[in-house]
Amino acid sequence: QQDYNQINENIKIILENRYESFFQTLLSHSLGAFNDCYQDYINFNDEKYPYIFIVGFKISSFLGDLKRAQYLKLILLKNKNNTEKDLLLRYLTNDCFSAVGYVKSDIRYQLGNALIKMEIIKTFQILYREKKQNKLLREHPIGNLDLKSCSDYYESLECKKHLSYQLGDLILKAHQNRYKGAYFILPYKIYMLYKNFKYKKGK
């Protein structure tokens, strides 16, 4: 806890003095150097340390996971007074949005990617996190996103053709219809999808 206090205070000072350069180094100019620590911030869930939350929010936005960013924002502002909210809202803007990142952070892409890597337990963790987030986001929806305004919009359309995204779409639909027996025919659908994907790739 003492470490969190110190980290939170250090981040507060950094944001007050060099906000732009800090996030440029951490995100757009990082060249993947900090990818390993991103998940620590994204999954942080103790609102007593708001500035750690802000970093998680910014990383989620940068990766295109606006659903996670909105969730962190709602949790962070939940029990704050107006003065505290105004102070924190200065930093809670989606100013580094990527259409490709949005598609790759979609639950479909994550589920498919986990299956390809044979991380079966992770698929259930992803579904659980999605359920938890959706419960709160139903009351505070993100709204419609205009992906066409993003410079990488057409690249994001190609991402939806990736095997990861298409596999994840099958898994999500099966999960949504699990009480109708959808899981029983899922292996066959996965087999056919993979077969067709390989055929198209080989043409």
Secondary structure, DSSP 8 states (H G I E B T S, - for coil): -HHHHHHHHHHHHHHHHHHHHHHIIIIITSTTTTHHHHHHHHT---TT-HHHHHHHHHHHHHTT-HHHHHHHHHHHHTT--HHHHHHHHTT----S--HHHHHHHSHHHHHHHHHHTT-HHHHHHHHHHHHHHHHHHTTS------GGGSTTHHHHHHHTTSHHHHHHHHHHHHHHTGGGTHHHHHHHHHHHHHHHHHHHHH-
